[in-house]
Amino acid sequence: MVNARDMTKAMREELTFSKEEIDELMRAKTMPITFDTDCPETTPERALKFKRVNPPRQVKNIG
């Protein structure tokens, strides 16, 4: 991880959004979410059927 104080001005500018990117993000923020046949909206019943891909680790407390 890099401390922001250690970054050069050019590095900071490279990480910031451009005016066009900010405009695109603001436009996308106002657009409604649309679902299609490949990816329908998930219902609560369907959500219960999902399984975790990476189950939580069983950590033993030593102490």
Secondary structure, 3 states (H helix, E strand, C coil): CCCHHHCCHHHHHHHCCCHHHHHHHHHHHHCCCCCECCECCCCHHHHHCCCCCCCCCCCCCCC
